Amino acid sequence: MNWGYKILFVYLAFVAGIVFMVVKSSNQKMDLVTTDYYAKELKYQDKIDEAKRTSALSKEIACTIADDKISILFPKDFEGKNIAGDILLYCPSDEGKDVAQKFATQDLTTAISLPAKSKGLYEIHISWVVDGNNYYYQKKILI
């Protein structure tokens, strides 16, 4: 085999590799963080204010994972008060694994059940209202 064929072989292998990478990357599933990200970005200052209100509480929210459930314990600041809100388990790698649930409680605790095959990194987003004040908490958890 002379040099001409070797150069042609290397060039064709390079082109085949690039074509393979283009085809493979175009078939890759890409989930946006959210479909209405622009509208949510405009309201992000509200989330910042709610998070500041949450950080002023006497204690941080406690999240524990046991028996395919995430148990959430609110601070004693809300004792005897109605707590109502939303919990979102957000999976950054797969939108199909996200879990959203509404809750209402008076005893400072609530729980959300985990779906099967829910292993991996998640973010838990908790938004709640007590006495007309909105609160927001976010934390990364490994399930």
MDAnalysis code that builds the backbone (N, CA, C; Angstrom):
import MDAnalysis as mda
import numpy as np

u = mda.Universe.empty(429, n_residues=143, atom_resindex=np.repeat(np.arange(143), 3), trajectory=True)
u.add_TopologyAttr("name", ["N", "CA", "C"] * 143)
u.add_TopologyAttr("resid", np.arange(1, 144))
u.add_TopologyAttr("resname", ["MET", "ASN", "TRP", "GLY", "TYR", "LYS", "ILE", "LEU", "PHE", "VAL", "TYR", "LEU", "ALA", "PHE", "VAL", "ALA", "GLY", "ILE", "VAL", "PHE", "MET", "VAL", "VAL", "LYS", "SER", "SER", "ASN", "GLN", "LYS", "MET", "ASP", "LEU", "VAL", "THR", "THR", "ASP", "TYR", "TYR", "ALA", "LYS", "GLU", "LEU", "LYS", "TYR", "GLN", "ASP", "LYS", "ILE", "ASP", "GLU", "ALA", "LYS", "ARG", "THR", "SER", "ALA", "LEU", "SER", "LYS", "GLU", "ILE", "ALA", "CYS", "THR", "ILE", "ALA", "ASP", "ASP", "LYS", "ILE", "SER", "ILE", "LEU", "PHE", "PRO", "LYS", "ASP", "PHE", "GLU", "GLY", "LYS", "ASN", "ILE", "ALA", "GLY", "ASP", "ILE", "LEU", "LEU", "TYR", "CYS", "PRO", "SER", "ASP", "GLU", "GLY", "LYS", "ASP", "VAL", "ALA", "GLN", "LYS", "PHE", "ALA", "THR", "GLN", "ASP", "LEU", "THR", "THR", "ALA", "ILE", "SER", "LEU", "PRO", "ALA", "LYS", "SER", "LYS", "GLY", "LEU", "TYR", "GLU", "ILE", "HIS", "ILE", "SER", "TRP", "VAL", "VAL", "ASP", "GLY", "ASN", "ASN", "TYR", "TYR", "TYR", "GLN", "LYS", "LYS", "ILE", "LEU", "ILE"])
u.atoms.positions = np.array([
    [0.860, -1.172, 0.000],
    [0.000, 0.000, 0.000],
    [0.906, 1.234, 0.000],
    [0.665, 2.140, -0.945],
    [1.504, 3.331, -1.008],
    [0.922, 4.458, -0.144],
    [1.639, 5.573, -0.077],
    [1.258, 6.702, 0.778],
    [-0.077, 7.309, 0.377],
    [-0.395, 7.309, -0.860],
    [-1.650, 7.899, -1.344],
    [-2.868, 7.197, -0.755],
    [-2.819, 5.861, -0.746],
    [-3.936, 5.101, -0.174],
    [-4.034, 5.286, 1.340],
    [-2.901, 5.386, 2.008],
    [-2.914, 5.584, 3.463],
    [-3.523, 6.941, 3.811],
    [-3.164, 7.960, 3.091],
    [-3.731, 9.296, 3.334],
    [-5.225, 9.278, 3.044],
    [-5.637, 8.639, 1.968],
    [-7.062, 8.532, 1.633],
    [-7.820, 7.774, 2.720],
    [-7.243, 6.698, 3.224],
    [-7.883, 5.918, 4.286],
    [-8.057, 6.759, 5.557],
    [-7.047, 7.496, 5.972],
    [-7.126, 8.349, 7.171],
    [-8.181, 9.434, 6.961],
    [-8.194, 10.049, 5.793],
    [-9.174, 11.098, 5.497],
    [-10.600, 10.532, 5.543],
    [-10.838, 9.387, 4.919],
    [-12.178, 8.784, 4.935],
    [-12.593, 8.353, 6.344],
    [-11.640, 7.844, 7.137],
    [-11.954, 7.477, 8.518],
    [-12.335, 8.713, 9.323],
    [-11.653, 9.833, 9.101],
    [-11.975, 11.084, 9.787],
    [-13.369, 11.570, 9.389],
    [-13.690, 11.559, 8.119],
    [-15.004, 11.997, 7.645],
    [-16.098, 11.081, 8.187],
    [-15.867, 9.781, 8.194],
    [-16.851, 8.839, 8.730],
    [-17.071, 9.093, 10.227],
    [-16.005, 9.380, 10.956],
    [-16.125, 9.683, 12.386],
    [-16.934, 10.946, 12.628],
    [-16.710, 11.979, 11.838],
    [-17.468, 13.228, 11.978],
    [-18.935, 13.001, 11.643],
    [-19.218, 12.274, 10.575],
    [-20.607, 11.980, 10.200],
    [-21.290, 11.177, 11.309],
    [-20.586, 10.197, 11.866],
    [-21.144, 9.421, 12.971],
    [-21.472, 10.318, 14.163],
    [-20.582, 11.232, 14.529],
    [-20.816, 12.132, 15.662],
    [-22.002, 13.063, 15.399],
    [-22.159, 13.547, 14.179],
    [-23.280, 14.427, 13.855],
    [-24.598, 13.665, 13.968],
    [-24.651, 12.457, 13.432],
    [-25.867, 11.653, 13.490],
    [-26.194, 11.303, 14.940],
    [-25.198, 10.899, 15.701],
    [-25.401, 10.531, 17.105],
    [-25.883, 11.727, 17.933],
    [-25.301, 12.885, 17.732],
    [-25.694, 14.061, 18.512],
    [-27.063, 14.591, 18.094],
    [-27.444, 14.428, 16.848],
    [-28.766, 14.905, 16.437],
    [-29.884, 14.018, 16.967],
    [-29.568, 12.776, 17.337],
    [-30.566, 11.882, 17.923],
    [-30.617, 11.965, 19.447],
    [-29.764, 12.798, 20.043],
    [-29.716, 12.947, 21.497],
    [-30.944, 13.708, 21.980],
    [-31.563, 13.219, 23.062],
    [-32.738, 13.864, 23.645],
    [-32.296, 15.079, 24.449],
    [-32.910, 16.225, 24.193],
    [-32.571, 17.457, 24.896],
    [-33.824, 18.020, 25.554],
    [-33.848, 18.053, 26.888],
    [-34.963, 18.634, 27.626],
    [-34.588, 20.041, 28.060],
    [-35.496, 20.983, 27.813],
    [-35.304, 22.316, 28.350],
    [-35.623, 22.275, 29.836],
    [-35.084, 23.203, 30.577],
    [-35.375, 23.264, 32.003],
    [-36.866, 23.445, 32.201],
    [-37.450, 24.328, 31.453],
    [-38.888, 24.546, 31.485],
    [-39.313, 25.120, 30.139],
    [-40.526, 24.870, 29.739],
    [-40.965, 25.347, 28.428],
    [-41.239, 26.847, 28.426],
    [-41.636, 27.403, 29.546],
    [-41.922, 28.837, 29.603],
    [-40.877, 29.556, 30.457],
    [-39.609, 29.331, 30.124],
    [-38.520, 29.857, 30.927],
    [-38.477, 31.376, 30.952],
    [-38.882, 32.039, 29.875],
    [-38.812, 33.503, 29.836],
    [-39.798, 34.124, 30.818],
    [-41.010, 33.614, 30.864],
    [-42.015, 34.146, 31.798],
    [-41.584, 33.888, 33.240],
    [-40.990, 32.731, 33.498],
    [-40.528, 32.430, 34.853],
    [-39.343, 33.313, 35.237],
    [-38.498, 33.641, 34.278],
    [-37.351, 34.504, 34.556],
    [-37.800, 35.894, 34.979],
    [-38.880, 36.370, 34.398],
    [-39.394, 37.692, 34.763],
    [-39.923, 37.718, 36.189],
    [-40.386, 36.585, 36.695],
    [-40.927, 36.497, 38.054],
    [-39.889, 35.980, 39.051],
    [-38.642, 35.884, 38.661],
    [-37.627, 35.288, 39.525],
    [-37.349, 36.125, 40.773],
    [-37.541, 37.448, 40.697],
    [-37.329, 38.285, 41.873],
    [-38.274, 37.888, 43.010],
    [-39.482, 37.443, 42.667],
    [-40.406, 36.965, 43.697],
    [-39.820, 35.751, 44.426],
    [-39.183, 34.835, 43.683],
    [-38.557, 33.657, 44.296],
    [-37.408, 34.074, 45.214],
    [-36.652, 35.088, 44.811],
    [-35.549, 35.573, 45.643],
    [-36.095, 36.138, 46.950],
    [-37.173, 36.914, 46.878],
    [-37.786, 37.478, 48.086],
    [-38.330, 36.374, 48.989],
    [-38.962, 35.351, 48.384],
    [-39.496, 34.238, 49.170],
    [-38.367, 33.447, 49.835],
    [-37.250, 33.264, 49.142],
    [-36.107, 32.546, 49.705],
    [-35.483, 33.339, 50.855],
    [-35.447, 34.670, 50.751],
    [-34.933, 35.500, 51.847],
    [-35.834, 35.368, 53.067],
    [-37.136, 35.345, 52.849],
    [-38.087, 35.176, 53.947],
    [-37.878, 33.808, 54.612],
    [-37.579, 32.787, 53.803],
    [-37.333, 31.446, 54.335],
    [-36.036, 31.404, 55.139],
    [-35.015, 32.083, 54.674],
    [-33.735, 32.063, 55.397],
    [-33.819, 32.809, 56.725],
    [-34.824, 33.657, 56.902],
    [-35.003, 34.380, 58.169],
    [-35.701, 33.524, 59.224],
    [-36.131, 32.332, 58.883],
    [-36.794, 31.452, 59.854],
    [-35.786, 30.956, 60.883],
    [-36.301, 30.454, 62.010],
    [-35.432, 30.016, 63.107],
    [-34.610, 28.777, 62.752],
    [-35.113, 27.959, 61.845],
    [-34.433, 26.709, 61.486],
    [-34.722, 26.390, 60.022],
    [-33.806, 25.659, 59.389],
    [-34.004, 25.247, 57.994],
    [-34.960, 24.059, 57.921],
    [-35.625, 23.913, 56.795],
    [-36.498, 22.767, 56.566],
    [-35.648, 21.502, 56.572],
    [-36.165, 20.447, 57.185],
    [-35.452, 19.164, 57.234],
    [-36.111, 18.188, 56.263],
    [-35.320, 17.629, 55.351],
    [-35.804, 16.633, 54.382],
    [-35.086, 15.318, 54.653],
    [-35.860, 14.256, 54.880],
    [-35.269, 12.932, 55.093],
    [-35.888, 11.945, 54.119],
    [-35.061, 11.019, 53.646],
    [-35.507, 10.013, 52.682],
    [-35.520, 8.661, 53.377],
    [-36.698, 8.020, 53.379],
    [-36.834, 6.684, 53.982],
    [-38.072, 6.006, 53.413],
    [-37.985, 4.710, 53.171],
    [-39.122, 3.899, 52.711],
    [-39.786, 4.476, 51.462],
    [-39.003, 4.830, 50.478],
    [-39.500, 5.384, 49.213],
    [-40.360, 6.626, 49.416],
    [-40.036, 7.425, 50.421],
    [-40.732, 8.678, 50.692],
    [-39.723, 9.733, 51.105],
    [-40.051, 10.964, 50.790],
    [-39.295, 12.095, 51.315],
    [-40.185, 12.773, 52.339],
    [-39.739, 12.799, 53.576],
    [-40.477, 13.461, 54.647],
    [-39.917, 14.860, 54.837],
    [-40.804, 15.820, 54.974],
    [-40.409, 17.215, 55.104],
    [-40.924, 17.736, 56.435],
    [-40.026, 18.299, 57.217],
    [-40.365, 18.867, 58.515],
    [-40.127, 20.371, 58.468],
    [-41.187, 21.138, 58.699],
    [-41.107, 22.593, 58.688],
    [-40.645, 23.097, 60.061],
    [-40.071, 24.287, 60.125],
    [-39.620, 24.842, 61.406],
    [-40.787, 25.113, 62.360],
    [-40.466, 25.233, 63.626],
    [-41.483, 25.461, 64.652],
    [-42.129, 26.842, 64.529],
    [-41.598, 27.693, 63.677],
    [-42.194, 29.022, 63.444],
    [-43.636, 28.896, 62.953],
    [-43.973, 27.780, 62.336],
    [-45.294, 27.585, 61.738],
    [-46.206, 26.702, 62.595],
    [-45.833, 26.468, 63.833],
    [-46.607, 25.572, 64.697],
    [-48.030, 26.102, 64.888],
    [-49.000, 25.217, 64.652],
    [-50.409, 25.570, 64.810],
    [-50.992, 26.373, 63.670],
    [-50.229, 26.564, 62.603],
    [-50.699, 27.349, 61.457],
    [-50.942, 26.439, 60.264],
    [-51.826, 26.881, 59.388],
    [-52.089, 26.131, 58.153],
    [-50.960, 26.390, 57.163],
    [-50.372, 25.322, 56.682],
    [-49.310, 25.397, 55.685],
    [-49.842, 24.731, 54.421],
    [-49.841, 25.461, 53.320],
    [-50.309, 24.910, 52.042],
    [-49.324, 25.317, 50.955],
    [-49.065, 24.396, 50.042],
    [-48.128, 24.732, 48.982],
    [-47.904, 23.617, 47.994],
    [-46.774, 23.709, 47.301],
    [-46.404, 22.774, 46.248],
    [-44.994, 22.239, 46.505],
    [-44.804, 20.978, 46.163],
    [-43.486, 20.350, 46.215],
    [-43.165, 19.865, 44.800],
    [-41.973, 20.176, 44.339],
    [-41.521, 19.706, 43.032],
    [-40.193, 18.991, 43.216],
    [-40.139, 17.742, 42.795],
    [-38.881, 17.011, 42.695],
    [-38.431, 17.152, 41.253],
    [-37.408, 17.942, 41.038],
    [-36.938, 18.264, 39.698],
    [-35.694, 17.454, 39.375],
    [-35.761, 16.691, 38.298],
    [-34.622, 15.905, 37.828],
    [-34.002, 16.633, 36.635],
    [-32.809, 17.213, 36.792],
    [-32.208, 17.989, 35.700],
    [-31.922, 17.175, 34.446],
    [-31.711, 15.876, 34.587],
    [-31.314, 15.073, 33.434],
    [-32.490, 14.496, 32.646],
    [-33.684, 14.438, 33.238],
    [-34.818, 13.827, 32.546],
    [-36.125, 14.431, 33.052],
    [-36.782, 15.169, 32.182],
    [-38.031, 15.831, 32.550],
    [-39.122, 14.821, 32.924],
    [-39.052, 13.630, 32.393],
    [-40.047, 12.609, 32.673],
    [-40.008, 12.095, 34.109],
    [-38.907, 12.327, 34.819],
    [-38.782, 11.875, 36.197],
    [-39.248, 12.928, 37.210],
    [-39.646, 14.098, 36.751],
    [-40.107, 15.144, 37.663],
    [-41.395, 14.711, 38.360],
    [-41.517, 15.087, 39.627],
    [-42.702, 14.767, 40.425],
    [-43.191, 16.059, 41.072],
    [-44.462, 16.384, 40.869],
    [-45.056, 17.573, 41.481],
    [-46.245, 17.146, 42.329],
    [-46.373, 17.770, 43.491],
    [-47.467, 17.412, 44.390],
    [-47.843, 18.626, 45.232],
    [-49.130, 18.811, 45.439],
    [-49.634, 19.848, 46.338],
    [-49.760, 19.247, 47.726],
    [-49.690, 20.094, 48.757],
    [-49.840, 19.612, 50.121],
    [-50.516, 20.683, 50.973],
    [-51.084, 20.238, 52.055],
    [-51.652, 21.109, 53.086],
    [-51.512, 20.379, 54.410],
    [-51.009, 21.074, 55.429],
    [-50.786, 20.444, 56.721],
    [-50.861, 21.471, 57.839],
    [-51.076, 20.986, 59.051],
    [-51.024, 21.824, 60.243],
    [-50.022, 21.293, 61.257],
    [-49.523, 20.087, 61.046],
    [-48.646, 19.467, 62.044],
    [-47.162, 19.536, 61.682],
    [-46.777, 20.483, 60.840],
    [-45.381, 20.754, 60.475],
    [-44.719, 19.669, 59.630],
    [-45.414, 18.587, 59.295],
    [-44.795, 17.542, 58.484],
    [-45.663, 17.221, 57.271],
    [-44.998, 16.831, 56.221],
    [-45.665, 16.320, 55.029],
    [-44.691, 15.366, 54.349],
    [-45.192, 14.567, 53.438],
    [-44.342, 13.590, 52.754],
    [-44.757, 13.490, 51.295],
    [-43.804, 13.120, 50.471],
    [-44.054, 12.879, 49.053],
    [-43.462, 11.518, 48.726],
    [-44.229, 10.691, 48.038],
    [-43.730, 9.358, 47.702],
    [-42.872, 9.432, 46.440],
    [-41.845, 8.618, 46.427],
    [-40.916, 8.579, 45.297],
    [-41.376, 7.543, 44.283],
    [-41.331, 7.864, 43.004],
    [-41.689, 6.862, 41.993],
    [-40.593, 5.798, 41.880],
    [-40.966, 4.681, 41.307],
    [-39.988, 3.616, 41.083],
    [-38.918, 4.108, 40.104],
    [-37.722, 3.585, 40.258],
    [-36.585, 3.949, 39.399],
    [-36.292, 5.438, 39.459],
    [-36.308, 5.994, 40.642],
    [-36.065, 7.424, 40.781],
    [-34.685, 7.713, 41.355],
    [-33.739, 6.873, 41.082],
    [-32.384, 7.070, 41.581],
    [-31.717, 8.212, 40.822],
    [-30.873, 8.955, 41.516],
    [-30.115, 9.997, 40.864],
    [-30.173, 11.314, 41.622],
    [-29.674, 12.352, 40.967],
    [-29.641, 13.686, 41.546],
    [-30.944, 14.414, 41.255],
    [-31.537, 14.989, 42.273],
    [-32.767, 15.760, 42.156],
    [-32.595, 17.080, 42.884],
    [-33.443, 18.020, 42.552],
    [-33.589, 19.240, 43.331],
    [-35.005, 19.229, 43.882],
    [-35.133, 19.519, 45.162],
    [-36.457, 19.621, 45.747],
    [-36.775, 21.113, 45.873],
    [-37.905, 21.502, 45.298],
    [-38.378, 22.883, 45.342],
    [-39.684, 22.884, 46.129],
    [-39.723, 23.630, 47.215],
    [-40.924, 23.703, 48.039],
    [-41.379, 25.156, 48.100],
    [-42.600, 25.404, 47.680],
    [-43.222, 26.728, 47.777],
    [-44.433, 26.581, 48.672],
    [-44.571, 27.459, 49.667],
    [-45.720, 27.354, 50.557],
    [-46.158, 28.735, 51.031],
    [-47.383, 28.768, 51.536],
    [-47.989, 30.008, 52.009],
    [-48.463, 29.797, 53.448],
    [-48.113, 30.734, 54.310],
    [-48.587, 30.735, 55.691],
    [-48.971, 32.172, 56.046],
    [-50.201, 32.353, 56.479],
    [-50.709, 33.679, 56.874],
    [-50.498, 34.741, 55.793],
    [-50.667, 34.365, 54.537],
    [-50.535, 35.315, 53.435],
    [-49.111, 35.594, 52.998],
    [-48.114, 35.007, 53.656],
    [-46.713, 35.175, 53.273],
    [-46.248, 33.960, 52.481],
    [-45.561, 34.211, 51.379],
    [-45.044, 33.143, 50.531],
    [-43.610, 32.821, 50.935],
    [-43.286, 31.535, 50.906],
    [-41.948, 31.049, 51.243],
    [-41.488, 30.106, 50.134],
    [-40.157, 30.000, 49.996],
    [-39.594, 29.134, 48.957],
    [-38.301, 28.514, 49.483],
    [-38.151, 27.206, 49.244],
    [-36.962, 26.468, 49.670],
    [-36.523, 25.563, 48.534],
    [-35.211, 25.475, 48.357],
    [-34.659, 24.634, 47.289],
    [-33.384, 23.978, 47.804],
    [-33.246, 22.684, 47.488],
    [-32.062, 21.954, 47.918],
    [-31.807, 20.784, 46.968],
    [-30.536, 20.490, 46.717],
    [-30.180, 19.328, 45.916],
    [-30.118, 18.119, 46.824],
    [-30.703, 17.012, 46.340],
    [-30.690, 15.776, 47.105],
    [-30.301, 14.620, 46.186],
    [-29.687, 13.619, 46.756],
    [-29.296, 12.415, 46.026],
    [-30.137, 11.262, 46.513],
    [-30.887, 10.668, 45.605],
    [-31.783, 9.570, 45.958],
    [-31.165, 8.273, 45.481],
])
